Structures are given as C-alpha cells and as structure tokens.
Amino acid sequence: MDQRGPWIAPGEAGAELWRQGFSYMVDAWQRGVLNLDVLRQRGNRYHAERNKRAPNVLAFEYEVVLDGQDLERPVNYLLLRILPPPGLAIDPRKPPFVIVDPRAGQGPGIGGFKADSEIGVALRAGHACYLVSFLRHPVPGQTLEDVLMAELRFVEHVGQAHPEASSKPVVIGNCQAGWQTMMAAAIRPELFGPIIVAGAPLSYWAGTHGKDPMRYSGGLLGGSWLTALTSDLGHGLFDGAWLVQNFEGLNPANTLWGKQYGLYAKVDTEAPRYLAFEHWWGSHVLLNAAEIQFIVDNLFIGNKLATAELVTREGTRIDLRNIRSPIVVFCSKGDNITPPPQALGWITDLYGGIEDIQANGQTIVYAVHESVGHLGIFVSGKVARKEHSEFATNIDFIEVLPPGLYEAEIEHAAPGAPGADPATGDYIARFAARDLGDIDAIVGGGEAEERRFATVAQVSRANLGLYRSLVQPMIQPWTSDASAEWLRRMHPLRLGYELFSDHNPLMAPVAALAAELRKHRHQAAADNPFLAWQGMVSAQIEAGLDRYRELRDRTAEAVFDATYGNPVLQALAGLRADDAPPRPHPGETPERRAAIARHLAALRGRLAAGGLREAVLRSLLYVGLSQRVADERSFKLMQRIRADIGDEMPLLGMKQVVREQFFLLRLDQEAALAALPHLLEGVPAAAVRSAGEQIRRIALAAGPLDGEAAERLRAMEAIFAAAAAPGEAATAPAAAITGDAPRMAALRPTDEAAAPVTTPRRGR
C-alpha cells in the first residue's frame, strides 16, 4: 500500500481522476456562486414587482380597455386588449378570444407570458385577443359574485367591440378561472361563444383512490375554519402564498430539491427560464376573506357547483346546464392539482345520459393529455403548439358540432394522408363521439365515497361555527394592517425571496463575484465522472422524497377514509347508510319537460321545410351518424366550398341550421330522409348535381368510407341523382351550400322517436 496516503494515486489513471476531481470542484464552486446570483436576481425582481400597481408577466404589449374599479360594484380586475406584434394580421370576421387568468395565489399574465402561449397561438390564428387581469390587492368588500359580474361586463364589451365577428367571444379559463368562467356563462349564456376550461376543477370530490391526495386536505384539516383563521390573522385578507404553498407541498421532490438542483446543475443556460417562471410563481396576490371563504365552503368542500346548488344574490340559480355554447374541457393525467376526474365529474353529476346532453342542446368536448402537469396545461410551449393551437384553429368547427359529448383526438398529419394540407399545420383534430360510460370510467368513485366527503362538509360547517362563536371574537380585535403585513412578509415562501436579494447585506459581494466568474468560467467536461456521481446523488435524493410523498399520501388517504367513513361520525353529521344519496343531483322540472316537448312538436312541422342548403346538411349529417367521428379535414373542405360559391351565411346561422337538421334526424330519421326530394324540388338540376358531387368530396375528405357509412353515402348520392335527372337546366353550380363536416353528428343512429330526457344518476 502506498504510504503517502489515499490522496496520491499511482499511475496515469490516478492522475486523471485527480485532475477531473479538481476540475469538478472548481466548476461546482463557480456554479454555487452563479446559483446564488440567480437567486439574488429573483429576489430583486420580486421587490420590484411589489412596487407596481398592476404587475403581470405578459410578453405582449397591451392597453387597458376597462377597469373593474370603475364598475358599480368595483373589483380589482382589468380588461386588457393585447396588441398584436408587427406582421400579425387580425381578421375582424374571426371571433375574439378572451383569456381569463387564475387568481389562485399568483399574479396574472401566465396565459401570454411567451410567444408559444394561449394568447400567442390565438393571435397567430388571426383572432383578436383580450386578457382578464387583476391587481395584487382586492377592493375592500368585493365578493366572488362581484368578480363574476365584472367578467360578464368584460365579455359583453368584447362582443360589442367586434360586431363583424362570426361568433361571440371565445373565452378561455385557466385553473380557478375555469370554474369562474363556467359560473359566469351559466348566469348569462347569451354573451359567450365557445368556452375552453384548462386544468379547471369543477367536481371537487371526484378522484382516484391511491392518487389525487389534494382533495383530502379539507377533511384532514377539519374543514374551512383554518381558512377563516388565516383571513382573520390577515386582517380581512387571505394571503395567496398559502395557496401556492399547498401546490408546492404536493411534490416535495421538486419543491425541496429538483427545481433548485435543476438550476444549479445547468446554471449557465437555465437561469432565463428559471427567472421567467419564478417571476410569475412568486408574484403572490391577496383575496378578501369573503371571497376565499365562499370558494372553500361552497366549492372545495361543499362541491355545490356541479349540482346547481349555488344561487346569486338576485336569486339566479347557477346551473351549468344553462350554458348554450360549446364547452371544451382540457385536462391531464399528469395533473395532481386538477386531475381528470375533477375536471370531468360535473358531466355525470348533471346528466343521466347522452340524451340529456342532446336534449339540453349542449356540445361538450374533452381532451385528456397523457402526462403534462397542471401548469403545463396552460404554460407549456409544446401544449400551446399542439392542443391550444388546434383548439384555436378549429374553434369554428367546434362551434357547429351538433349537441353531444365528444373526445378530441389530435394526431400528427402524416404527409400524403387523405386530405392532408400543409397549410393546416402539423396536426389533425378529430372529435369522436363518447357516452357517459366513458366519463364514468375516468371519474370513478361511488356513493360510499361521496358520503365521506358529505360528512366532511357537515363537520366543516360545525367547526366553522364553533370557530366563529368561540375563537374569532378573541382574534379579530388584536389584528391590524401592520400585523397582517408583518405576517405576510414572514411567510416561508416570501422569506426565500427576501433573504436572497440585495435587501440582505450578506448578498452584497455576490453580484460582483458572479460577474467576475462569468469572465473566467470553468466548466467540467461532460464526461467528468464526478458530474455523473452528482446526478446519481440527486436522483437518489429525489427518489427518497418521492417515497416519502407516497407514504404521506397513502397515510393521509387511510386516515381520511377511516375518519369520515366511520358510520358513527356520519350519523352525527346527519348521514345514514339507508338515506338517499348524500348529495342532491338536479333533475328536470315539469316546465322544462314541457318546453322540450313543445320544441320537438315545432321541429316535426319543419321536416319538409328548407331547400338545397338544408338537404345537403341533412345528408352529410346522416352519413356522419354512422361514423361517430368528426374530422377537421372535412370541415375545412366544406369551408373552402362555401368560399368558392360565395355563401355568406354567418357561422351562428350555420350553427342553427346544423342543429335543426340534427334534431330532425334524431326526431324522425325515416321521415327526415323521405322529405329530402321535397327539399330539392324546384332547384336547378345542375345545382343539385353539383351539390351531390360536393357531398361526396366532403364525405371522403378524411379517407374512404366503409360499411354502413359507405351505404349511406350511396343512398344520398342516389337521391340527389334522381332529383337532378328530370329537366336539367344550364345554371350555375349550387349557390348556397352551408354545412359543417360530415361525421359531425357523431352519435349512434336512433329510433324514430326522440330519446326522452332522463334524470341524472344518483352516485356513480
């Protein structure tokens, strides 16, 4: 053994290892200093943002259109018009987009904080864009209902500002803003065009056993009394940093290690991305006590939105079935804040079958991403370029889909595929018909699980009442604006920004030292074994934290189930096993049933009403009934045909015609088809022949048909050929073909009678 000790290794291998070790130590030390400097920059930016009245992270220029503080019931919200970058043309005929950012702890602007964002893809698609933003401090006394009324005023203003648009404003609600937008649309549905909700929880009790632990938080904390206590300590204000801390607690491996290690390991290239994200993540905002208490009591714990139990101060019931615009729900399996069951559970809460959705005239489209996390749903560049881009470019298509439930399938556009068009981009969107069984498979759950959460709601009410009676009177007199501000500054998340900034004198030498190191930067070689060992250690730390998280979540679930599944506690909460379902599901009123019956009777009288346009649409829908899939290529071909023949019917008019023809086929398919020759009477033969050829082109735009669809197409061609045979006239081609894509009526063929409206199921 070498007596000189372990530091002197014999041979060239030992010398090389020594050299690489020294190189790694220099690199690691420099990265540590540069990492501190990035944290210093983050802290300085945090302090600069605190001094702004209306900070945001928008990457686009904008102008303030409406200030919510000027409304009759003032709120801290703003309507911003996004100014398109040079070279981007806005088409005034396209519906404007309104992006509503979430006020869930962080500041506004995340919907447009880079070029590849919701705002960016909408602008590139030619749509005017607006952002519903907000200030850091709420207006004293503002309530959640005041915020809803402000959003309605904003959407109404946008609609009035674009009279040439083919449809009403398209509204995108991210996260918390998703349920806020749905509530607003349920109050005044006539103001809204298609609604896109991204990562938005709407059914808060839903989830999967072994996953989705955040839904247990309310029960494990004893209900919403802690929310009231936090607001009282904040002197009537709730600090959004607590919401952000809840989000961070879901993934301790990323919060405690992965995020900071990622910066340290790649500090030379990672700093801009890290700072951009932290600029938004650390811009904590405040809510009034009344706002957060309403949200926690009625939504997170009470779960009243999905069963139409909320009522405005004017007595308007907030029933999501009132929404008449298409609803697009975008969620992800990788989202542990709003998992797919919570994003989609409202559908099975409100509806008992697909016939209910159709009778209600609703079009619901959902898309489930396989892996992206919660924030990635509305901030990821890849998601923006794929899903959000396809939603934006196909919004007219979604607008005219017949009532029903569809799943969006977005596929790569293979070169040379039928109907492939380089101008349409890299993806092709298809909308496949689904039924409530597909949603049930995602949502899961059952009556026993709902009973546990209903017990939480009752226990929460009791604990909140005890807190307000016994504790609140002792706390409120001792709080002040000064004490509340001190507590906010001492919040663990804020301390991280405070300590690593120029406000801390110990950080003074860091900026100069980092600047000098950047001039003489030494990076270890990529094949340095110590870098590999560093990565292995990091992976082990993350794996250990992941194991802790799994154990914590399993324990939390077990404690929750044992506590709130206890029949004694359920009985004390007023719930018994032999009772009716623990949560009331809305049913249909006699007045509503009568209205539907009158509508169907009026429709029956229109079986033979119309002309060539109605005949073409009815034929395309009939062919599509057997396919259960609507393809964007067919719709785009239809739009080109409309442009070629000069059809100027607006999108909303086309939507109404499509829906009427769809309902006629649902009402009495045999009679609707038998009436086709009557619709073609008096139409010039050349126009009828041209229409028949166009029906075939559109039906085959996405590829050949087979089976029943091919038989139906041949039957429609025969009807048009027979109508064109007698007395042909040399006239121009069909002058007015308006339609949506074939395969749009993606529903199974039905009996002659319209399907009855059923009552929503009790439980799952």
VENNOR-V252265 format. One record per pair of residues at least 6 apart in sequence whose ideal C-beta (glycine too) atoms are under 8 Angstrom apart, sorted by the first residue. I is the first residue (numbers start at 1). GAP is how many residues later the second one is. D is the distance in whole Angstrom. If there is no record, write none. Layout:
BEGIN
i/gap/d
I/GAP/D
I/GAP/D
END
This chain:
BEGIN
i/gap/d
2/6/6
2/7/8
2/8/6
8/6/8
9/6/7
9/8/6
9/9/7
17/512/8
20/504/7
20/505/8
20/508/5
20/509/6
20/510/6
21/509/6
23/499/7
23/501/5
23/502/7
23/505/6
24/500/5
24/504/5
24/506/4
24/507/7
24/510/8
26/496/5
26/498/8
27/495/6
27/496/6
27/497/4
27/501/8
28/496/8
28/506/8
30/487/5
30/491/6
30/492/6
31/233/6
31/234/8
31/236/5
32/232/7
33/477/7
33/480/6
33/481/6
33/484/6
34/233/5
34/234/7
34/237/8
34/480/6
34/483/6
34/484/7
35/225/8
35/228/6
35/229/5
35/232/5
36/464/7
36/471/7
36/474/5
36/478/7
37/473/5
37/474/6
37/476/8
37/477/4
38/225/6
38/229/6
38/233/5
38/236/6
38/237/7
39/461/4
40/460/6
40/461/6
40/462/7
40/467/5
40/470/5
40/471/6
41/230/8
41/234/6
42/232/8
42/233/6
42/236/5
42/237/8
42/240/7
42/455/7
42/458/7
42/459/8
43/453/8
43/454/5
43/455/7
43/456/7
43/457/5
43/458/3
43/459/7
43/460/7
43/461/8
43/464/8
44/457/5
44/458/6
45/230/7
45/233/8
45/234/6
46/236/5
46/237/8
46/451/4
46/452/8
46/455/7
47/450/8
47/454/6
47/456/7
49/6/4
49/58/8
49/230/7
49/234/6
50/86/8
53/82/7
54/24/7
54/79/7
54/81/6
55/52/6
55/81/7
55/228/6
56/51/6
56/52/5
56/53/3
56/77/6
57/50/7
57/51/8
57/52/4
57/53/6
57/56/4
57/219/7
57/222/5
57/223/5
57/226/7
58/22/8
58/24/8
58/50/8
58/51/4
58/54/5
58/55/6
58/61/8
58/73/7
59/53/6
59/54/6
59/55/5
59/56/7
59/58/7
59/61/8
60/22/5
60/23/7
60/25/7
60/52/5
60/59/6
60/60/8
60/63/8
61/21/8
61/22/4
61/24/8
62/18/4
62/19/6
62/20/5
62/21/6
62/69/7
63/17/7
63/18/5
63/20/7
64/14/6
64/15/7
64/16/6
65/14/5
65/15/7
65/16/5
65/65/7
65/92/7
65/96/8
66/12/7
66/13/4
66/87/7
66/88/6
66/91/6
67/11/6
67/12/8
68/6/6
68/7/4
68/8/6
68/9/4
68/10/6
68/11/8
68/66/8
68/71/8
68/82/5
69/6/7
69/7/7
69/70/6
71/78/8
71/79/6
71/82/6
73/69/7
73/73/5
73/76/6
73/77/8
74/65/5
74/68/7
74/72/8
75/63/7
75/64/6
75/67/5
75/71/5
75/72/5
75/75/5
76/58/5
76/59/4
76/60/8
76/61/6
76/62/5
76/63/5
76/66/7
77/55/6
77/56/7
77/57/5
77/58/8
77/70/6
77/73/5
77/74/7
77/77/8
78/54/8
78/55/5
78/56/7
78/57/7
79/51/6
79/52/8
79/53/6
79/54/8
79/75/4
79/78/7
79/79/8
80/50/6
80/51/5
80/52/8
80/53/5
81/47/8
81/48/8
81/49/6
82/30/7
82/37/6
82/41/7
82/46/8
82/47/4
82/48/7
82/49/6
84/6/6
84/39/5
84/45/8
85/38/7
88/35/5
88/36/7
89/37/7
90/33/8
90/36/6
90/37/7
90/38/5
91/35/4
91/36/7
92/36/8
92/70/7
92/72/5
92/73/7
93/71/6
93/72/6
93/73/5
94/31/7
94/32/5
94/33/5
94/34/8
94/71/6
94/72/7
95/32/7
95/67/7
95/70/5
95/71/6
95/72/4
95/73/7
95/74/6
95/75/5
95/98/5
95/99/8
95/300/7
96/31/6
96/32/4
96/33/7
96/34/6
96/62/5
96/63/8
96/65/8
96/66/5
96/69/6
96/73/5
96/74/7
97/21/8
97/22/8
97/25/4
97/30/5
97/31/7
97/32/5
97/33/7
97/72/7
97/73/5
97/74/8
97/75/7
97/295/7
98/31/8
98/32/5
98/33/8
98/34/6
98/56/7
98/57/6
98/60/6
98/71/5
98/72/7
98/73/5
98/74/7
99/12/4
99/13/7
99/19/5
99/20/6
99/23/8
99/30/7
99/31/7
99/32/5
99/33/7
99/73/5
99/75/7
100/11/8
100/31/8
100/32/4
100/51/7
100/71/7
100/72/7
100/73/5
100/74/7
100/77/4
100/80/7
100/81/5
101/7/4
101/8/7
101/9/6
101/10/5
101/30/7
101/31/7
101/32/7
101/33/8
101/73/6
101/76/6
102/8/8
102/71/8
102/72/5
102/73/4
102/74/4
102/75/5
102/76/8
103/31/5
103/73/6
103/74/7
103/137/8
103/182/6
103/184/7
104/71/6
104/72/4
104/136/7
104/139/6
105/135/4
105/136/7
105/137/8
105/138/4
105/139/4
105/142/7
105/179/6
105/180/7
106/134/7
106/138/6
106/174/6
106/175/6
106/176/8
106/177/6
106/178/7
106/179/7
107/27/8
107/29/7
107/173/6
107/176/3
107/177/8
107/178/6
108/23/7
108/25/4
108/26/5
109/22/7
109/24/7
109/171/7
110/64/7
110/170/5
110/265/8
110/268/7
110/269/6
111/6/6
111/7/5
111/8/6
111/20/6
111/61/7
111/63/6
111/267/6
112/6/7
112/7/3
112/8/7
112/17/8
112/19/6
113/163/7
113/167/6
113/266/7
114/6/7
114/162/8
114/267/7
116/265/4
116/268/4
116/269/6
117/261/8
117/262/7
117/264/8
117/267/5
117/271/8
118/54/6
118/56/8
118/80/8
118/260/6
118/266/7
118/270/5
119/10/5
119/12/7
120/264/7
121/263/5
121/264/7
121/267/5
121/268/4
121/271/5
122/7/5
122/48/8
122/270/5
123/6/6
124/265/8
125/264/7
125/267/4
125/268/5
127/43/7
127/265/7
128/34/6
130/24/7
130/28/5
130/39/8
132/19/6
132/22/6
132/45/7
134/151/7
135/150/8
136/147/8
136/149/5
136/150/6
137/100/8
137/148/8
137/149/6
138/99/7
138/148/6
138/149/6
138/150/5
138/153/7
140/96/8
140/148/8
141/147/7
141/149/8
142/146/6
142/149/7
143/145/7
143/147/5
143/148/6
143/151/7
144/36/8
144/146/8
144/147/5
144/150/5
144/151/7
145/167/6
145/168/6
147/33/7
147/144/7
148/32/7
148/35/6
148/36/5
148/39/7
148/164/8
151/29/7
151/30/7
151/33/5
152/32/5
152/35/7
152/36/5
152/39/6
155/14/6
155/16/6
155/29/7
155/36/5
155/37/6
156/32/8
156/35/5
158/11/5
159/6/8
159/9/5
159/10/5
159/32/6
162/7/8
166/230/7
166/484/6
166/485/4
166/486/7
167/26/4
167/27/8
167/228/8
167/229/7
167/232/6
167/484/5
167/485/6
168/23/7
168/24/6
168/25/4
168/157/7
168/484/8
169/22/8
169/23/7
169/24/5
170/23/5
170/24/5
170/25/8
170/26/7
170/225/6
171/10/5
171/14/7
171/21/6
171/22/7
171/23/8
171/24/5
171/25/7
172/9/8
172/23/8
172/24/4
172/25/8
172/26/7
173/6/7
173/7/6
173/8/3
173/9/7
173/22/7
173/23/7
173/24/5
173/25/7
173/27/6
174/24/5
174/25/6
174/26/7
174/203/8
174/204/4
175/23/7
175/24/5
175/25/6
175/162/8
175/163/7
175/199/7
175/203/7
176/24/7
177/23/7
178/19/3
178/20/6
178/21/7
178/22/2
178/23/8
178/24/7
179/18/8
179/21/5
179/22/7
179/23/5
179/120/7
179/126/6
181/14/6
181/16/7
181/19/8
182/13/7
182/15/6
182/18/7
182/20/7
182/123/8
182/138/6
182/141/7
182/145/8
183/122/7
183/127/7
183/135/5
184/8/8
185/6/8
185/7/5
185/10/6
185/137/8
185/138/5
185/140/7
186/132/5
186/133/6
186/134/5
186/135/8
186/136/5
186/137/6
187/125/7
187/129/6
187/131/6
187/135/8
189/133/5
189/134/5
189/135/5
189/136/7
190/134/8
192/131/7
192/133/5
193/132/6
193/202/8
193/206/7
194/131/5
194/132/4
194/133/8
194/134/6
194/201/6
194/204/5
194/205/6
195/128/7
195/130/6
195/131/7
195/132/5
195/133/7
196/132/4
196/134/7
196/195/6
197/130/7
197/131/7
197/132/6
197/133/7
197/146/7
198/132/5
198/133/8
198/179/5
198/180/5
199/131/7
199/132/6
199/133/7
199/136/6
199/138/7
199/139/5
199/144/7
199/175/5
199/178/4
199/179/6
200/129/8
200/138/6
200/143/6
201/98/8
201/136/8
201/137/5
201/141/4
201/142/7
202/103/6
202/104/6
202/118/8
202/140/7
202/141/6
202/142/8
202/143/7
202/144/4
203/100/7
203/102/8
203/103/4
203/138/7
203/139/5
203/140/8
203/141/7
203/142/3
203/143/5
203/146/6
203/240/7
204/11/7
204/95/6
204/96/5
204/97/8
204/99/5
204/138/6
205/10/7
205/98/5
205/140/8
205/240/7
205/244/7
205/245/6
205/248/4
206/9/8
206/133/8
206/135/4
206/136/5
206/138/8
206/139/4
206/237/5
206/238/8
206/239/6
207/8/5
207/132/6
207/134/5
207/135/6
207/237/8
207/238/7
208/131/7
208/133/6
208/236/6
209/235/8
209/348/7
210/344/8
210/347/7
211/125/8
211/128/7
212/124/7
212/127/5
212/129/7
212/130/7
213/37/7
213/123/8
213/339/8
213/340/4
213/343/6
213/344/6
214/32/7
214/36/6
214/122/7
214/123/6
215/127/7
215/238/8
216/340/5
216/341/6
216/344/4
217/29/7
218/6/7
218/78/7
218/82/6
218/83/4
218/238/6
218/242/7
219/233/8
219/234/7
219/237/4
219/240/8
219/341/5
219/344/7
219/345/6
220/336/6
220/339/7
220/340/6
222/237/7
222/238/7
222/241/5
223/78/6
223/233/7
223/234/8
223/236/6
223/237/3
223/238/7
223/239/8
223/240/5
223/241/6
224/69/7
224/72/4
224/73/5
224/76/8
224/77/6
224/236/5
224/239/8
224/240/5
225/235/7
225/238/5
225/239/5
225/241/7
225/242/4
227/11/7
227/65/6
227/66/6
227/69/5
228/61/7
228/65/6
228/236/6
228/239/6
228/240/7
228/244/7
229/238/7
229/242/7
229/246/7
230/8/6
230/9/7
230/12/6
231/6/7
231/7/5
231/58/4
231/61/6
231/62/7
232/57/7
232/240/6
232/243/5
232/244/6
232/247/6
233/242/7
233/246/6
233/250/8
233/251/7
233/254/6
234/52/8
234/55/8
234/245/8
234/250/5
234/253/7
234/254/7
235/244/5
235/245/6
235/246/6
235/248/7
235/249/4
236/52/7
236/53/5
237/49/5
237/50/7
237/51/7
237/52/7
237/247/6
238/48/7
238/49/5
238/50/7
238/51/6
238/53/8
238/54/4
239/45/7
239/47/6
239/248/8
239/249/5
239/252/6
240/44/5
240/45/5
240/46/6
240/47/6
241/43/4
241/247/7
241/250/5
241/252/5
241/253/6
242/249/8
244/37/7
244/40/6
244/249/6
245/246/8
245/247/7
245/248/6
247/90/6
247/127/8
248/7/4
248/245/8
249/6/7
250/86/5
250/87/7
251/85/7
251/298/7
252/293/5
252/296/7
252/297/6
253/288/8
253/289/4
253/290/8
253/292/4
253/293/5
253/296/7
256/289/6
257/281/7
257/284/5
257/285/6
257/288/6
258/280/8
258/284/6
261/277/5
261/280/8
262/8/6
262/12/8
263/7/5
263/8/7
263/11/5
265/269/7
265/270/8
265/273/7
268/253/7
268/255/7
282/211/7
282/215/6
284/207/8
284/209/7
284/210/7
297/163/7
297/164/8
297/167/7
298/6/5
298/7/7
298/11/8
298/12/6
299/6/6
301/155/6
301/156/5
301/159/5
302/7/8
302/155/5
303/150/7
303/154/7
303/280/7
304/6/5
305/13/7
305/15/7
305/41/7
306/14/7
306/39/6
306/40/4
306/43/4
306/44/7
307/42/6
307/43/7
307/276/6
307/277/6
307/278/6
307/279/6
308/9/6
308/10/7
308/11/4
308/12/7
308/13/7
308/42/7
308/278/4
309/275/7
310/7/7
310/8/4
311/6/5
311/7/7
312/6/7
319/267/7
320/26/6
320/30/6
321/29/6
321/30/8
321/39/5
321/41/7
321/265/8
323/39/7
324/37/6
324/38/7
326/37/4
326/38/7
326/39/6
326/72/5
326/73/6
326/75/6
327/35/7
327/36/7
327/37/5
327/38/7
328/37/5
328/38/7
328/39/7
328/63/6
328/70/6
328/80/7
329/14/6
329/15/6
329/35/7
329/36/7
329/37/4
329/38/7
330/13/8
330/36/8
330/37/5
330/39/7
330/47/6
330/57/6
330/61/8
331/7/6
331/8/7
331/9/5
331/12/4
331/13/7
331/35/7
331/36/8
331/37/6
331/38/7
331/46/7
332/8/7
332/36/7
332/37/4
332/38/7
332/39/7
332/40/5
332/41/7
332/42/7
332/44/7
332/45/6
333/6/7
333/7/6
333/35/6
333/36/7
333/37/6
333/38/7
334/35/7
334/36/7
334/37/4
334/38/5
334/39/5
334/42/8
335/37/7
335/38/6
335/39/4
335/42/6
336/37/7
336/38/7
337/37/4
338/36/6
340/28/5
340/102/5
340/103/8
341/101/6
341/102/5
341/103/6
341/104/7
343/23/8
344/22/6
344/95/5
344/98/6
344/99/6
345/94/8
345/98/5
345/100/8
347/10/8
347/17/6
347/58/7
347/89/7
347/92/5
348/88/6
348/91/5
348/92/6
348/95/6
348/412/8
348/413/7
348/416/6
349/236/6
349/411/7
350/6/8
350/235/8
350/236/7
350/410/6
351/6/5
351/9/8
351/85/7
351/409/6
352/84/8
352/406/4
352/407/5
352/408/4
352/409/5
353/82/8
353/83/6
353/402/8
353/405/5
354/50/7
354/51/6
354/81/5
354/82/6
354/393/7
355/400/4
355/401/7
355/402/7
355/403/6
356/401/6
356/402/6
356/404/7
357/7/6
357/46/6
357/47/6
357/48/6
358/44/8
358/45/4
358/46/6
358/308/7
358/389/7
358/397/7
359/44/8
359/237/6
359/395/8
359/396/7
359/398/5
360/43/7
361/42/5
361/298/7
362/41/6
363/35/7
363/38/5
363/39/7
363/40/5
363/41/6
363/43/7
364/40/8
364/41/5
364/42/7
365/33/6
365/36/7
365/41/5
365/42/7
365/43/5
365/66/6
366/39/8
366/40/8
366/41/6
366/42/7
366/68/8
366/73/8
367/20/6
367/40/7
367/41/4
367/43/7
368/39/8
368/74/7
369/8/7
369/14/7
369/18/7
372/8/6
372/10/8
372/11/6
376/7/6
377/6/6
378/10/8
386/24/6
386/41/6
387/21/8
387/23/6
389/36/7
389/38/7
390/18/8
390/20/5
390/35/8
390/37/6
390/39/5
391/7/7
391/17/8
393/31/7
393/32/7
394/35/5
394/238/5
394/241/8
396/239/8
396/243/8
396/255/6
397/32/7
397/34/8
397/233/7
397/235/6
397/238/4
397/343/7
397/344/7
398/33/8
399/252/6
399/256/6
400/235/8
400/251/7
400/254/6
400/255/5
400/258/5
400/340/4
400/344/7
401/30/6
401/229/6
401/339/7
401/343/6
402/219/7
402/256/6
402/257/6
402/260/4
402/338/8
402/342/6
402/343/5
402/345/8
403/256/7
403/259/7
404/29/6
404/341/8
404/342/7
404/343/5
405/28/7
405/29/5
405/30/7
405/31/7
405/33/8
405/34/7
406/25/4
406/26/6
406/27/6
406/28/6
406/224/7
406/340/6
407/24/7
407/25/5
407/27/5
407/31/7
408/21/6
408/22/8
408/23/6
409/20/7
409/21/5
409/22/7
409/23/6
410/17/5
410/18/7
410/19/5
410/20/8
411/16/7
411/17/5
411/19/7
412/14/6
412/15/6
412/16/8
413/7/5
413/8/8
413/11/7
413/12/7
413/13/6
413/14/6
413/15/5
414/6/7
417/11/8
417/286/8
418/215/7
418/282/7
418/283/7
418/284/6
418/285/4
418/286/8
419/212/8
419/214/3
419/215/8
419/218/7
419/282/5
419/283/5
419/284/7
420/8/8
420/213/8
421/212/7
421/215/7
424/208/7
424/209/8
424/212/7
428/203/7
428/204/6
428/205/7
429/202/8
429/203/5
430/199/6
430/200/7
430/201/5
430/202/7
430/272/8
431/198/7
431/199/4
431/200/8
431/313/8
431/315/7
432/196/6
432/197/5
432/198/8
432/314/6
433/195/4
433/196/7
433/313/3
433/314/5
433/315/8
440/324/6
443/321/6
444/320/7
445/318/8
445/319/5
446/317/6
446/318/5
447/134/6
447/135/7
447/315/7
447/316/4
447/317/8
448/117/7
450/131/7
450/132/5
450/133/6
450/313/6
451/114/8
451/119/6
451/124/6
451/126/8
451/131/5
452/108/7
452/109/7
452/112/4
452/113/5
452/118/8
453/111/7
453/129/8
454/119/8
454/121/6
454/128/4
454/129/6
455/109/5
455/114/6
455/115/5
455/118/5
455/120/6
455/127/8
456/108/6
458/115/4
458/116/6
458/117/7
459/105/8
459/110/7
459/114/6
488/6/7
489/6/8
489/9/7
498/6/7
500/7/6
501/6/7
502/6/7
502/9/8
524/6/7
524/7/6
563/6/7
564/6/8
567/10/7
570/6/7
570/7/8
575/7/6
580/182/8
581/181/4
581/182/5
585/174/8
585/175/4
585/176/7
585/177/6
586/174/7
587/172/5
587/173/7
588/169/5
588/171/6
592/165/8
593/164/6
596/161/6
600/63/8
600/67/6
600/154/5
603/57/7
603/60/6
603/61/6
603/64/6
604/63/6
604/64/7
606/54/7
606/58/7
607/57/6
607/61/7
607/64/5
607/65/6
607/68/5
608/67/4
608/70/5
608/71/7
610/69/5
611/68/6
611/69/8
611/71/8
611/72/7
612/67/7
612/68/7
612/71/5
612/75/6
612/76/7
612/79/6
612/122/6
612/123/8
612/124/6
612/125/7
613/36/8
613/44/7
613/123/5
613/124/6
613/125/5
613/126/8
614/43/7
614/46/8
614/47/6
614/65/6
615/61/5
615/64/4
615/65/5
615/76/7
615/105/8
616/75/5
616/78/7
616/79/6
616/118/8
616/121/5
616/122/8
616/123/6
617/40/6
617/41/6
617/44/5
617/121/7
617/122/5
617/123/7
618/43/5
618/46/7
618/47/7
618/54/6
618/55/8
618/58/7
618/61/8
619/57/7
619/76/5
619/97/4
619/100/7
619/101/8
620/75/6
620/78/6
620/79/7
620/119/6
620/120/8
620/121/8
620/122/4
620/124/8
621/37/7
621/40/6
621/41/6
621/44/6
621/121/8
621/123/7
621/124/4
622/43/6
622/47/8
622/50/8
622/51/7
622/90/6
622/94/7
622/123/8
623/72/8
623/76/5
623/82/8
623/86/6
623/89/5
623/90/5
623/93/6
623/119/5
623/120/7
624/6/7
624/85/8
624/117/7
624/118/4
624/119/4
624/120/5
624/121/5
624/122/7
625/40/7
625/87/8
625/120/5
625/121/8
625/122/6
625/123/8
625/124/5
626/81/7
626/82/4
626/83/5
626/86/6
626/123/7
627/78/8
627/82/5
627/115/7
627/116/4
627/119/7
628/115/8
628/118/4
628/119/7
628/120/7
629/114/5
629/117/6
630/110/8
630/111/5
630/112/8
630/113/5
630/114/4
630/116/5
631/70/7
631/71/4
631/110/6
631/112/6
632/109/7
633/68/5
633/69/5
633/108/8
634/64/5
634/65/7
634/67/4
634/68/6
634/107/4
634/108/5
634/109/6
635/105/6
635/106/4
635/109/8
636/65/8
637/60/6
637/61/5
637/64/5
638/60/5
638/99/8
638/101/5
638/102/7
638/103/6
641/53/6
641/56/8
641/57/7
641/96/6
642/7/8
642/95/7
642/96/6
642/97/8
645/88/6
645/89/6
645/90/6
645/91/7
645/92/6
646/89/7
647/88/8
647/89/5
647/90/6
647/91/5
649/8/8
649/87/7
649/89/5
653/85/8
654/84/5
654/85/7
654/86/7
657/81/6
658/81/7
658/82/5
658/86/7
661/11/8
662/83/5
663/91/8
664/8/5
665/7/5
665/80/7
666/81/8
666/84/6
666/88/6
666/89/7
667/85/8
667/86/8
667/87/5
668/84/5
668/85/8
669/80/7
669/81/7
669/83/6
670/82/6
671/81/8
676/40/8
676/43/5
677/42/7
677/45/7
677/46/6
680/8/6
680/39/8
680/40/7
680/43/4
681/42/8
683/40/7
684/44/8
684/45/5
684/47/4
685/38/8
685/39/4
685/40/7
685/41/7
685/42/6
685/43/4
685/44/6
685/46/8
686/38/8
686/42/6
686/43/6
686/44/6
686/45/5
686/46/7
686/47/7
687/44/6
687/45/7
687/46/6
687/47/4
687/48/7
688/32/6
688/35/5
688/36/4
688/46/8
689/31/7
689/32/8
689/35/4
689/39/8
690/43/4
690/44/5
691/29/6
691/43/4
691/46/6
692/24/8
692/25/6
692/28/3
692/29/6
692/32/7
694/40/7
694/43/6
695/18/8
695/21/6
695/22/7
695/25/7
695/47/8
696/17/7
696/21/6
698/41/7
698/43/7
698/44/6
699/6/6
699/10/8
699/14/5
699/43/5
701/40/8
701/41/8
702/41/8
704/6/8
705/8/6
END
